[in-house]
Amino acid sequence: MTPPRAPAPIPRRLFLRHAGALAGLAGLTGLAGCRPGATPTPPPSAPEKAPASDPPLAPEPVVLGGERLKILVLGGTGFLGPHLVEGMLQRGHTPTLFNRGKTRPGLFPDVEKLRGDRDGGLAALQGRRWDAVIDTSGYVPRVVRASAELLAANVRQYVFVSSISVYTETTAPGVDETHKVATMPDPSVEAVMEFYGALKALCEQAVEATLPGRTTNIRPGLIVGPGDPTDRFSYWPVRVAQGGEVLAPGDPQDPVQMIDVRDLADFILTTLERGHVGVYNVNGPANPLGIGGMLDACKRVAGSDARFTWAAAEFLEAQQIAAWSDMPVWVPPVGEGVGLTTTSSARAIASGLRHRPLDETIKATLDWWATLPPERQGKLRAGITREREAEVLAAWHQQQAPARPVKPGKPRAKPRAAAQPAAAAGAATAG
């Protein structure tokens, strides 16, 4: 018997197109701003600090309710940005947003907004000082370098939001911050969708070169939770809540990782309050999680009657059902998918990263989804349609059905001589 064929590894370019480029969807619009959110009343602004030419980092951790920081956010109205701003206001800091003002310009009406363009329109930032800057919308090294150089003498810490897509050769589990990052043959190329990971790595290097010892590079995994414009995680809570038979990919033990956007925002602010610099993987959950456990949590939170039918990875591949895009969050644990679904966030956890329970993330996602207009709810931006799901489930059940035994019958009559040639031809054709 021929052993079953192992699922083919996902080409890195295809994976990064979804895992990397989609990871930047919210941020690409973050050049203009993005997601709606609450509008808390900000505390009074901190008094202007005396100018200093390259002020050092605070030597002691800043406790919540202690020093109020003035923080510039490049972007600020996308997916991550609003959670950062809400966190700043709750923790007593004073945010300033810099973006083009083309997406939800009315968000956070009481927060200072500076208008401009990261690519050649930074005039509004000149002559201003902040304690720190958070760059949520950097994708091209040239553009990131321009803001870093302009702000270097006017901030004490620069936080750059990167991605775990910077890593290459991810065939072994436990990828940490020392792992090799991607490169590109021509660093001057700015094709973000094609070289997402390598360009993010170059952006990190540009900031660190400009602000040595004062840079914090944050490498999140799949960012999930309320406000996600991509539906890469939302697909599962929404689909499971609908109930019925649900197509589930691979094996329930296949590892999955994601980080709640609110946990990511909290950790970024913690790095500013405590003066943490360097590189941090920021992924979750804290303990290993299989996709089966994730789907069970979706069912538990939604209280649905969902029934999971687990289809093998090689079958899904034959059905042209792609990991990560058609079956979000999931990547077969083979080839380069091994390392990208088992990254280590130990360093960030030791520095203050905290993970809320997965059930809270699922509930918040469903609550947010319920607030969206019907036309938005009617078309998920990731995953497969219910019609396509039904087709694949039917094909899977047909493949799994046992062959029906042939019932014994009366012996067939011997064909007449004249019919023998036709019968022989038919047998040859059937064979």
MARZA-387858 format. One record per residue (C-alpha): residue number from 1; x, y, z. Coordinates in steps of 0.1 Angstrom, whole numbers, always signed. Layout:
N
   seq       u       v       w
   NUM       X       Y       Z
...
# end
This chain:
431
   seq       u       v       w
     1      +0      +0      +0
     2     +14     +34     -10
     3     +18     +56     +21
     4      -3     +88     +20
     5     +14    +118      +5
     6     +26    +144     +29
     7     +11    +179     +23
     8     +34    +200      +3
     9     +51    +229     +22
    10     +36    +262     +15
    11     +58    +283      -7
    12     +73    +310     +14
    13     +63    +337     -11
    14     +27    +325      -9
    15     +28    +324     +29
    16     +43    +358     +33
    17     +18    +372      +8
    18      -9    +363     +33
    19      +9    +362     +66
    20     +31    +392     +59
    21     +13    +414     +35
    22     -21    +408     +52
    23      -4    +415     +85
    24      +2    +449     +71
    25     -32    +456     +57
    26     -43    +477     +86
    27     -10    +495     +87
    28      -9    +502     +50
    29     -41    +522     +56
    30     -24    +534     +88
    31      -5    +557     +65
    32     -39    +574     +63
    33     -54    +560     +95
    34     -81    +534    +100
    35    -105    +519    +127
    36    -132    +536    +147
    37    -130    +534    +184
    38    -140    +549    +217
    39    -132    +585    +225
    40    -122    +588    +262
    41    -115    +622    +276
    42     -77    +627    +277
    43     -60    +639    +308
    44     -43    +673    +308
    45     -11    +675    +287
    46     +22    +671    +305
    47     +42    +703    +308
    48     +67    +708    +280
    49    +101    +694    +290
    50    +133    +714    +286
    51    +149    +707    +252
    52    +178    +683    +253
    53    +199    +671    +225
    54    +195    +632    +227
    55    +180    +626    +262
    56    +188    +593    +278
    57    +162    +566    +286
    58    +146    +567    +320
    59    +169    +547    +343
    60    +140    +533    +364
    61    +107    +517    +353
    62     +78    +542    +351
    63     +49    +529    +372
    64     +13    +533    +360
    65      +0    +566    +371
    66     +36    +579    +374
    67     +54    +599    +347
    68     +31    +611    +319
    69     +46    +605    +285
    70     +41    +626    +254
    71     +39    +600    +226
    72     +37    +605    +189
    73     +20    +578    +168
    74     +27    +576    +131
    75      -7    +564    +119
    76     -30    +558    +149
    77     -64    +552    +133
    78     -59    +518    +118
    79     -63    +485    +137
    80     -35    +486    +163
    81     -34    +524    +165
    82     -67    +531    +182
    83     -60    +505    +208
    84     -27    +522    +215
    85     -44    +556    +218
    86     -71    +543    +241
    87     -44    +526    +262
    88     -24    +559    +264
    89     -54    +578    +276
    90     -63    +552    +302
    91     -27    +552    +315
    92     -24    +589    +317
    93      -2    +596    +287
    94      -7    +623    +260
    95      -9    +611    +224
    96      -3    +630    +192
    97     -14    +614    +159
    98      +4    +620    +126
    99     -13    +608     +94
   100     -30    +621     +62
   101     -64    +624     +78
   102     -81    +606     +50
   103     -96    +577     +69
   104    -119    +585     +98
   105    -104    +619    +105
   106    -130    +624    +133
   107    -117    +596    +154
   108    -104    +609    +188
   109    -116    +645    +184
   110     -99    +656    +216
   111     -65    +642    +206
   112     -39    +664    +188
   113     -36    +655    +152
   114      -9    +666    +128
   115     -15    +662     +91
   116     +11    +652     +65
   117     +25    +623     +45
   118     +52    +599     +56
   119     +67    +600     +21
   120     +79    +636     +17
   121     +54    +654     +39
   122     +69    +655     +74
   123     +69    +693     +79
   124     +44    +691    +107
   125     +68    +671    +128
   126     +97    +696    +126
   127    +106    +715    +157
   128     +84    +693    +180
   129     +95    +671    +209
   130     +80    +640    +223
   131     +92    +614    +248
   132     +87    +586    +224
   133     +73    +577    +189
   134     +54    +546    +179
   135     +57    +538    +142
   136     +27    +516    +133
   137     +28    +523     +95
   138     +63    +517     +83
   139     +69    +494     +54
   140     +96    +510     +32
   141    +131    +516     +46
   142    +136    +549     +28
   143    +103    +563     +43
   144    +110    +549     +78
   145    +145    +563     +77
   146    +132    +598     +69
   147    +110    +599    +100
   148    +136    +584    +122
   149    +163    +609    +111
   150    +139    +638    +116
   151    +128    +627    +151
   152    +161    +613    +164
   153    +171    +645    +183
   154    +136    +651    +195
   155    +125    +617    +211
   156    +143    +595    +235
   157    +128    +562    +222
   158    +115    +549    +189
   159     +92    +519    +188
   160     +89    +503    +154
   161     +61    +478    +148
   162     +76    +450    +126
   163     +64    +414    +120
   164     +75    +378    +126
   165     +75    +377     +87
   166    +111    +391     +89
   167    +123    +355     +97
   168    +136    +331     +71
   169    +145    +294     +72
   170    +118    +287     +97
   171    +118    +249     +94
   172    +125    +244    +131
   173    +102    +253    +161
   174    +110    +280    +187
   175    +121    +309    +164
   176    +134    +336    +187
   177    +148    +371    +183
   178    +183    +357    +174
   179    +170    +339    +143
   180    +181    +349    +108
   181    +160    +375     +91
   182    +152    +378     +54
   183    +172    +397     +29
   184    +166    +408      -7
   185    +188    +409     -38
   186    +182    +446     -43
   187    +175    +466     -11
   188    +163    +496     -31
   189    +133    +477     -44
   190    +101    +488     -27
   191     +77    +461     -37
   192     +60    +457      -3
   193     +36    +428     -13
   194     +65    +408     -27
   195     +92    +415      -1
   196     +72    +423     +29
   197     +94    +404     +55
   198    +127    +416     +41
   199    +115    +452     +38
   200    +103    +451     +75
   201    +138    +438     +85
   202    +154    +466     +66
   203    +131    +491     +83
   204    +142    +478    +117
   205    +178    +482    +107
   206    +172    +517     +95
   207    +157    +528    +128
   208    +184    +511    +149
   209    +211    +527    +128
   210    +196    +562    +133
   211    +187    +558    +170
   212    +213    +532    +183
   213    +204    +519    +217
   214    +171    +538    +217
   215    +151    +516    +194
   216    +125    +490    +203
   217    +116    +466    +174
   218     +83    +448    +180
   219     +77    +416    +159
   220     +41    +406    +164
   221     +25    +375    +149
   222     -11    +374    +136
   223     -28    +403    +153
   224     -65    +395    +162
   225     -94    +409    +181
   226    -120    +437    +178
   227    -115    +460    +148
   228     -95    +436    +126
   229    -102    +447     +91
   230     -89    +415     +75
   231    -111    +388     +92
   232     -81    +365     +93
   233     -91    +354    +128
   234    -127    +367    +129
   235    -137    +341    +103
   236    -136    +313    +129
   237    -157    +329    +157
   238    -182    +341    +132
   239    -184    +308    +113
   240    -185    +286    +144
   241    -213    +308    +159
   242    -234    +301    +128
   243    -233    +264    +138
   244    -238    +233    +118
   245    -211    +212    +102
   246    -179    +232    +100
   247    -149    +223     +78
   248    -118    +222    +100
   249     -83    +220     +85
   250     -56    +194     +92
   251     -52    +179    +127
   252     -67    +194    +158
   253     -32    +194    +173
   254     -17    +216    +146
   255      -2    +246    +164
   256     -16    +280    +159
   257      -5    +314    +172
   258     -20    +349    +174
   259     -18    +380    +196
   260     -48    +400    +209
   261     -44    +435    +196
   262     -51    +449    +231
   263     -23    +427    +246
   264      +1    +440    +219
   265      -9    +476    +226
   266      -4    +471    +263
   267     +30    +456    +258
   268     +42    +484    +235
   269     +32    +510    +261
   270     +50    +489    +288
   271     +82    +491    +268
   272     +79    +529    +268
   273     +71    +531    +305
   274    +100    +509    +314
   275    +125    +520    +288
   276    +128    +485    +272
   277    +148    +486    +240
   278    +159    +458    +216
   279    +139    +432    +197
   280    +108    +414    +209
   281     +87    +387    +194
   282     +51    +394    +205
   283     +29    +364    +199
   284      +6    +342    +218
   285      -9    +325    +235
   286     +14    +320    +265
   287     +10    +282    +263
   288      +9    +260    +232
   289     -25    +259    +214
   290     -38    +236    +187
   291     -63    +247    +162
   292     -87    +222    +177
   293     -85    +240    +211
   294     -91    +273    +193
   295    -122    +260    +175
   296    -135    +245    +207
   297    -131    +278    +224
   298    -151    +295    +196
   299    -179    +270    +201
   300    -178    +274    +239
   301    -180    +312    +237
   302    -206    +313    +210
   303    -228    +285    +226
   304    -234    +271    +191
   305    -241    +236    +179
   306    -211    +235    +156
   307    -198    +201    +145
   308    -162    +200    +133
   309    -152    +178    +103
   310    -114    +176    +102
   311    -101    +173     +66
   312     -66    +162     +59
   313     -41    +188     +47
   314     -34    +169     +15
   315     -71    +166      +7
   316     -75    +204     +12
   317     -46    +210     -11
   318     -61    +188     -38
   319     -94    +208     -34
   320     -74    +240     -39
   321     -82    +252      -3
   322     -52    +273      +7
   323     -39    +274     +42
   324     -39    +307     +59
   325     -62    +325     +35
   326     -90    +299     +28
   327     -84    +283     +62
   328     -73    +313     +83
   329     -48    +311    +112
   330     -39    +275    +102
   331      -7    +265     +85
   332      +3    +228     +81
   333     +32    +221    +105
   334     +56    +211     +77
   335     +85    +229     +61
   336     +87    +266     +69
   337     +53    +265     +85
   338     +69    +248    +116
   339     +88    +278    +128
   340     +62    +304    +119
   341     +35    +288    +141
   342     +58    +281    +171
   343     +77    +314    +176
   344     +90    +321    +211
   345     +78    +352    +230
   346     +97    +344    +261
   347    +117    +376    +261
   348     +86    +397    +258
   349     +69    +378    +286
   350     +98    +383    +308
   351     +96    +420    +301
   352     +59    +424    +308
   353     +38    +409    +280
   354      +6    +395    +294
   355     -20    +374    +275
   356     -57    +376    +282
   357     -77    +343    +280
   358     -86    +333    +245
   359    -122    +332    +254
   360    -121    +370    +260
   361    -105    +376    +226
   362    -133    +355    +209
   363    -161    +372    +228
   364    -147    +407    +221
   365    -144    +398    +184
   366    -180    +386    +182
   367    -193    +416    +201
   368    -175    +439    +177
   369    -187    +419    +147
   370    -223    +424    +159
   371    -219    +462    +156
   372    -209    +461    +119
   373    -234    +470     +92
   374    -252    +440     +74
   375    -233    +446     +42
   376    -200    +442     +60
   377    -212    +411     +79
   378    -224    +396     +46
   379    -189    +391     +31
   380    -160    +379     +52
   381    -127    +390     +39
   382    -109    +358     +47
   383    -119    +321     +47
   384    -143    +304     +23
   385    -180    +309     +16
   386    -206    +286     +30
   387    -213    +273      -5
   388    -177    +264     -11
   389    -175    +249     +23
   390    -205    +227     +16
   391    -188    +215     -17
   392    -156    +206      +0
   393    -174    +188     +29
   394    -194    +168      +4
   395    -162    +158     -14
   396    -145    +148     +18
   397    -175    +126     +29
   398    -176    +109      -5
   399    -139    +102      -3
   400    -142     +88     +33
   401    -173     +66     +25
   402    -165     +29     +25
   403    -168     +11      -9
   404    -201      -8     -12
   405    -197     -46     -14
   406    -208     -62     -47
   407    -239     -84     -41
   408    -238    -119     -54
   409    -261    -125     -84
   410    -269    -151    -109
   411    -241    -160    -133
   412    -242    -141    -165
   413    -253    -160    -197
   414    -225    -168    -221
   415    -226    -142    -249
   416    -234    -153    -284
   417    -205    -156    -308
   418    -216    -126    -328
   419    -215    -104    -297
   420    -180    -115    -286
   421    -160     -89    -304
   422    -180     -60    -291
   423    -178     -74    -255
   424    -141     -78    -258
   425    -137     -43    -270
   426    -158     -30    -242
   427    -137     -49    -216
   428    -105     -35    -231
   429    -118      +0    -229
   430    -130      -5    -193
   431     -96     -19    -183
# end
